[in-house]
Amino acid sequence: MATSPSVNRSNDAAEIEALHRLVLQSLDDDQAVETISIPLAGKSTIADHMVIASGRSTRQVASMAMKLAERIKAETGRSPRIEGLPTADWVLIDAGDVIVHLFRPEVRSFYNLERMWSFGDAPAAPALS
């Protein structure tokens, strides 16, 4: 685990939604597969949104993670924490209000975070139409 301090969270709903849109757009631009967004506001204090997506290979997962972290820093000034980049089977990007999990498909299927975080609700809707 990284020892860097947590990324700051915002109280500004517009800023949170702008970050969420930035994450979704970046993943769409990088051709992420099966991107979903799970709203966490009111369900958990760790973040307002959890975004889960897959890449077709470790190389794509690593590339998406690095580009996303660069875009978040460039557009928001935040320095997101990144875990799992060396192997890129499962990369976690903590941007404070939005947490992103990027997986290779086999690893995503094994951990099935979507089901764990659904809180008994209906399955999460796709993030982008």
C-alpha positions in Angstrom: 0.0 0.0 0.0 1.1 3.5 -0.7 1.9 5.7 2.2 0.9 9.0 0.6 -1.9 11.0 2.2 -5.4 10.5 0.9 -6.5 12.7 -2.0 -8.7 15.6 -0.8 -12.4 15.4 -1.2 -14.7 18.2 -2.3 -17.9 19.5 -0.8 -18.9 21.1 -4.1 -21.4 18.9 -6.0 -20.5 20.6 -9.4 -16.8 19.9 -8.9 -17.5 16.2 -8.0 -19.7 15.8 -11.1 -17.1 17.4 -13.3 -14.5 14.9 -12.0 -16.9 12.0 -12.5 -17.5 13.2 -16.1 -13.8 13.6 -16.7 -13.2 10.0 -15.5 -15.9 8.6 -17.7 -14.8 10.6 -20.8 -11.2 9.6 -20.4 -12.1 5.9 -20.1 -14.4 6.2 -23.1 -11.6 7.9 -25.1 -9.2 5.1 -24.2 -11.7 2.4 -25.3 -12.4 0.9 -21.9 -14.7 -2.1 -21.9 -17.9 -2.5 -19.9 -17.6 0.8 -18.0 -20.0 1.2 -15.1 -20.5 3.8 -12.5 -21.9 3.0 -9.0 -23.2 5.9 -7.0 -21.8 5.8 -3.4 -23.1 9.1 -2.0 -25.2 8.3 1.0 -24.0 4.6 1.0 -20.4 5.0 1.8 -18.0 7.8 3.0 -15.1 6.6 0.8 -16.2 8.5 -2.3 -19.3 9.7 -4.2 -18.7 7.5 -7.2 -17.0 4.2 -8.0 -16.2 3.6 -11.6 -15.3 0.1 -12.8 -14.0 -0.7 -16.3 -11.9 -3.3 -18.1 -9.1 -3.2 -20.5 -8.3 -5.9 -23.1 -4.7 -6.4 -21.8 -2.4 -5.4 -19.0 -0.8 -2.9 -21.4 -4.2 -1.2 -22.1 -5.1 -1.2 -18.3 -1.8 0.5 -17.5 -2.1 3.0 -20.3 -5.6 3.9 -19.3 -4.6 4.3 -15.7 -1.6 6.6 -16.4 -3.6 8.7 -18.9 -6.5 9.1 -16.5 -4.2 10.1 -13.6 -2.5 12.7 -15.9 -5.8 14.1 -17.0 -7.1 14.4 -13.4 -4.0 16.2 -12.3 -4.0 18.5 -15.4 -7.7 19.4 -15.2 -8.3 19.4 -11.4 -4.9 19.9 -9.8 -5.5 16.7 -7.8 -2.8 14.1 -7.6 -4.6 10.8 -7.5 -3.2 7.8 -5.7 -2.5 4.7 -7.9 -2.2 1.1 -6.7 -1.4 -1.9 -8.8 0.3 -0.3 -11.8 3.3 -2.6 -12.0 1.3 -5.7 -12.8 -1.8 -3.9 -14.2 -4.2 -6.8 -13.6 -6.2 -4.5 -11.2 -5.3 -0.9 -11.0 -7.0 1.4 -8.4 -7.0 5.1 -8.9 -8.2 7.1 -5.9 -9.1 10.6 -7.0 -10.9 11.5 -3.8 -14.5 11.8 -4.8 -14.2 9.2 -7.5 -12.6 5.8 -7.1 -11.7 4.0 -10.3 -11.0 0.2 -10.6 -9.4 -0.9 -13.9 -9.2 -4.6 -14.6 -8.2 -7.2 -17.1 -11.5 -9.1 -17.8 -10.5 -12.3 -16.0 -9.6 -10.5 -12.8 -12.7 -8.4 -12.9 -14.8 -11.5 -13.2 -13.1 -13.1 -10.3 -13.5 -10.2 -7.9 -17.0 -9.1 -9.1 -16.9 -5.7 -7.4 -20.1 -4.7 -9.1 -22.0 -7.3 -7.1 -20.2 -6.5 -3.8 -21.0 -2.8 -4.1 -24.6 -3.0 -5.4 -26.0 -3.0 -1.8 -28.8 -5.3 -2.9 -30.0 -2.8 -5.5 -30.5 -3.5 -9.1 -27.3 -3.9 -11.2 -25.6 -0.6 -11.9 -26.5 1.0 -15.1 -23.7 1.5 -17.8 -21.8 4.7 -17.2 -22.1 6.0 -20.8 -24.8 5.3 -23.4 
